[in-house]
Amino acid sequence: MSLVYHGNIMLRVYDHLPAGLLDARVEGLEALLGGPSLIHLPGRREPPLFVSVLLHGNEDTGFYAVQGLLREFGSRPLPRALSLFIGNVAAARHRLRRLDGQPDYNRVWPGGDCDPARPECRMLAGVVETMRQRGVFASLDLHNNTGLNPHYACVNRIDHRFLHLATLFSRTVVYFVRPRGVQTLAFAPICPAVTVECGQPGPQRGVAHAREFLSACLHLAEIPRHPVSPHDLDLYHTVATLRIPDDVSFTFGEAGADLCFSPEFDRLNFRELGPGTPLARLCTAADGRPRVEVVDEAGHDVSGAYLVQVDGELRTRRPVMPSMLTRDARIIRQDCLGYFMERYPLETAS
């Protein structure tokens, strides 16, 4: 193992599997590894597949999928070299997305708004540069959702190589360019890059699905460049982010707040909503404050184009499909309430 110092953060770099990793639980990774770690494992083919897990400490499916796959191979060589980045193990110890005072590990990759002098930004920029020098084959970032969502894949470029990789996981594919500073946006200029969303943490179905996807990617000799058939995927575009201002209170299934959402609010995910669909009740008198802010890809406030207050309710103004709506108050405050999507034509793919 070697140590690469980035201010007060050290990146552990291994050229072998650390002892005990195949039996570890995510809560014990900080004690086992000591911090963020980059593990390079050989395989029959080069260049390596890059995989990141635990960028959010409460999203463990990716780690357990990799762990299970490596157990399966045992002492046998992998079909392709693998570089594994294990991210926020300090937050994983406490089963949190991130600790107070930490940045979001999936918002501080190169290309975002992070101060490049910040230790976490320097570390992740170094990871990207290391993989660039290794001629990385493809990049996969494994995540969970806090709300109810199907399993789906995300890309940041409408490119058939990216789409072929994505459809190995799901026919449901989401194209997005915000938020910035995410892993796949950092890797997109140097290789096909895909995020996979494996449902909520815990269910073994998510672990099994992610493991099958990883195995399929490791067995690829090349990534096809020919067009993906429109019959093989449902492609969506994330057009806006929903946030609740800090001075607006909210509840799910209870009264006594500015916004009162249904306790089954996240069941709206990946459902096509027509104009006039209620999203929440306005449980306190209107005072001119926006209850939910809607921001488009360019960072502009487009709340009025998407939401309207009618008869004491917050309703959709136009057809939308929500994704990643969550009822987790901590996630809402740290990140966002969710996203709006629209269908996207495949004809624009290159």
GICOR-V893591 format. One record per residue. RES is the residue in one small letter. OMEGA is omega in whole degrees, 0 to 359 (* if undefined). NEAR is the number of other C-alpha atoms within 10 Angstrom. D_LAST is the distance of its C-alpha to the last C-alpha in Angstrom with 2 decimals. Layout:
# GICOR-V893591
RES|OMEGA|NEAR|D_LAST / RES|OMEGA|NEAR|D_LAST
This chain:
# GICOR-V893591
m|172|12|40.91 / s|180|11|40.33 / l|175|12|40.23 / v|186|12|37.99 / y|174|13|39.56 / h|185|17|37.69 / g|182|12|40.60 / n|177|8|42.13 / i|177|16|39.29 / m|172|18|39.24 / l|176|23|36.29 / r|181|19|37.65 / v|182|18|35.86 / y|170|17|36.79 / d|178|13|36.26 / h|179|11|37.74 / l|179|14|37.95 / p|179|13|40.43 / a|177|10|43.56 / g|185|11|43.69 / l|184|15|40.00 / l|179|17|39.73 / d|188|12|42.60 / a|167|14|41.84 / r|184|16|41.22 / v|180|25|38.94 / e|182|18|42.06 / g|185|17|43.48 / l|179|20|40.59 / e|178|16|41.85 / a|183|12|45.20 / l|187|16|43.68 / l|180|17|41.06 / g|182|14|42.43 / g|179|17|39.13 / p|187|23|35.38 / s|175|22|34.69 / l|187|22|32.12 / i|180|19|32.89 / h|180|19|31.64 / l|182|18|32.34 / p|176|17|32.09 / g|183|17|30.48 / r|179|13|30.27 / r|170|18|26.79 / e|359|16|25.47 / p|187|18|23.62 / p|166|24|24.32 / l|178|26|22.55 / f|180|24|23.18 / v|175|24|24.47 / s|178|22|26.04 / v|176|24|28.64 / l|168|27|31.21 / l|169|28|29.52 / h|190|23|31.50 / g|180|26|34.89 / n|182|25|35.38 / e|193|26|32.22 / d|186|25|33.50 / t|181|30|31.57 / g|180|31|29.21 / f|183|26|32.23 / y|176|23|34.11 / a|178|24|31.19 / v|180|23|30.95 / q|180|18|34.73 / g|180|17|35.03 / l|180|19|32.54 / l|174|19|34.41 / r|182|13|37.68 / e|181|10|36.49 / f|179|11|35.78 / g|180|11|39.01 / s|179|8|39.98 / r|179|10|37.46 / p|175|14|34.59 / l|178|19|31.18 / p|178|19|28.53 / r|176|22|26.53 / a|183|21|27.76 / l|171|22|27.45 / s|186|23|27.71 / l|174|23|28.89 / f|177|24|29.35 / i|195|22|31.99 / g|193|22|32.06 / n|182|27|34.63 / v|177|29|37.51 / a|177|23|40.04 / a|179|22|38.61 / a|179|25|38.23 / r|183|17|41.96 / h|180|15|42.62 / r|179|17|39.84 / l|177|18|38.36 / r|174|23|34.86 / r|176|22|36.26 / l|174|16|39.79 / d|181|10|41.30 / g|176|6|40.76 / q|168|12|37.63 / p|173|15|34.15 / d|184|21|31.45 / y|173|21|29.96 / n|173|20|26.49 / r|187|20|26.74 / v|172|25|27.88 / w|180|28|25.12 / p|180|23|24.00 / g|179|16|22.17 / g|184|19|24.43 / d|183|13|27.74 / c|174|17|30.00 / d|183|12|32.69 / p|178|17|31.69 / a|181|11|35.40 / r|185|15|35.51 / p|182|16|36.14 / e|179|25|33.44 / c|178|23|30.78 / r|180|20|32.09 / m|184|23|32.10 / l|173|24|28.50 / a|177|17|27.35 / g|177|17|29.38 / v|179|18|27.70 / v|181|19|24.22 / e|177|14|25.72 / t|182|13|27.47 / m|175|21|24.35 / r|180|15|22.54 / q|178|8|25.57 / r|178|13|25.41 / g|189|15|21.87 / v|181|22|20.78 / f|180|26|18.83 / a|181|26|17.39 / s|179|26|18.86 / l|178|25|20.28 / d|188|23|22.32 / l|185|25|24.77 / h|169|26|26.39 / n|172|23|28.73 / n|172|19|29.34 / t|178|17|32.80 / g|179|22|32.48 / l|178|20|31.91 / n|170|23|28.24 / p|171|17|26.60 / h|180|20|24.79 / y|180|19|21.12 / a|180|26|18.21 / c|175|26|16.45 / v|178|24|13.26 / n|176|23|12.81 / r|175|21|9.08 / i|186|19|6.55 / d|186|18|4.86 / h|176|20|6.09 / r|179|22|8.81 / f|182|25|10.02 / l|176|31|10.16 / h|179|22|12.00 / l|182|25|14.31 / a|184|26|14.95 / t|169|20|15.91 / l|180|14|18.43 / f|184|24|20.30 / s|173|20|19.87 / r|176|19|18.24 / t|185|18|18.63 / v|181|24|15.80 / v|176|25|16.11 / y|178|22|13.73 / f|175|20|16.01 / v|172|17|16.59 / r|9|20|20.38 / p|176|16|22.71 / r|177|20|22.09 / g|179|21|23.53 / v|185|23|22.14 / q|187|26|21.58 / t|175|26|17.89 / l|178|24|17.14 / a|183|22|19.36 / f|185|25|17.68 / a|179|17|13.97 / p|185|11|14.32 / i|180|17|15.90 / c|172|20|14.51 / p|185|25|12.68 / a|185|28|14.93 / v|168|31|16.10 / t|173|26|19.19 / v|180|23|21.21 / e|192|25|23.93 / c|182|27|26.80 / g|181|23|29.10 / q|178|21|32.39 / p|175|18|34.07 / g|184|13|36.79 / p|180|11|35.98 / q|177|12|35.64 / r|179|14|33.00 / g|179|21|30.54 / v|181|23|31.66 / a|181|18|31.41 / h|179|18|27.89 / a|180|26|26.67 / r|177|22|28.62 / e|179|17|27.08 / f|179|20|23.56 / l|179|21|24.63 / s|179|18|26.27 / a|181|14|23.25 / c|178|22|21.13 / l|181|21|24.06 / h|180|13|24.31 / l|172|15|20.76 / a|176|12|21.02 / e|178|10|17.30 / i|184|16|14.11 / p|177|14|12.27 / r|182|13|8.94 / h|185|11|9.27 / p|172|15|8.00 / v|179|18|10.22 / s|177|10|12.87 / p|179|12|13.53 / h|186|7|17.04 / d|180|12|16.33 / l|170|17|15.57 / d|187|17|16.79 / l|180|21|14.37 / y|180|21|16.23 / h|175|20|15.99 / t|186|22|18.95 / v|184|21|20.33 / a|177|28|23.77 / t|180|26|26.14 / l|178|20|29.72 / r|175|19|32.58 / i|180|20|36.33 / p|184|15|38.35 / d|183|9|40.82 / d|177|10|43.78 / v|178|13|42.79 / s|182|15|44.24 / f|176|21|42.83 / t|175|18|43.87 / f|178|17|42.67 / g|180|11|45.32 / e|175|13|48.07 / a|174|15|49.57 / g|178|11|50.67 / a|178|16|47.46 / d|181|19|45.60 / l|179|24|42.80 / c|179|22|43.59 / f|173|23|40.69 / s|175|17|41.16 / p|177|12|41.71 / e|183|13|38.88 / f|185|17|36.49 / d|174|21|33.66 / r|176|17|33.74 / l|182|18|31.74 / n|177|21|28.59 / f|171|20|25.78 / r|179|12|28.03 / e|183|13|27.11 / l|177|17|29.86 / g|176|14|31.11 / p|179|14|32.75 / g|178|17|36.11 / t|179|16|35.46 / p|176|20|37.88 / l|182|17|36.53 / a|172|21|39.82 / r|176|21|43.39 / l|192|21|44.62 / c|173|19|47.70 / t|184|14|49.22 / a|178|8|50.11 / a|180|12|47.42 / d|179|7|47.94 / g|179|6|45.03 / r|171|10|42.87 / p|182|15|39.29 / r|175|24|39.40 / v|177|17|35.66 / e|177|20|33.29 / v|185|25|29.74 / v|182|20|27.42 / d|184|17|23.94 / e|181|15|20.95 / a|181|10|22.65 / g|181|12|25.89 / h|176|10|27.69 / d|181|14|30.27 / v|184|14|29.23 / s|183|20|31.89 / g|179|13|33.42 / a|186|11|30.28 / y|187|18|29.99 / l|177|22|33.57 / v|177|17|37.03 / q|183|19|40.53 / v|174|13|42.58 / d|177|9|45.94 / g|179|14|45.76 / e|171|18|42.26 / l|186|22|38.84 / r|174|20|36.56 / t|178|22|32.99 / r|184|19|32.71 / r|178|14|29.46 / p|178|15|27.48 / v|170|22|25.79 / m|179|20|25.00 / p|170|23|26.45 / s|176|25|25.38 / m|170|24|27.35 / l|183|24|30.48 / t|174|22|33.29 / r|181|21|37.09 / d|185|13|37.60 / a|181|14|39.37 / r|179|12|38.83 / i|179|16|35.04 / i|180|18|35.07 / r|182|13|37.08 / q|188|14|35.19 / d|182|17|31.67 / c|177|20|31.11 / l|181|24|32.06 / g|185|22|28.56 / y|169|21|25.43 / f|179|24|24.42 / m|171|22|21.16 / e|176|18|19.78 / r|185|16|17.56 / y|181|16|13.91 / p|180|13|12.08 / l|185|19|9.31 / e|182|9|8.40 / t|182|8|6.51 / a|180|14|3.80 / s|*|12|0.00
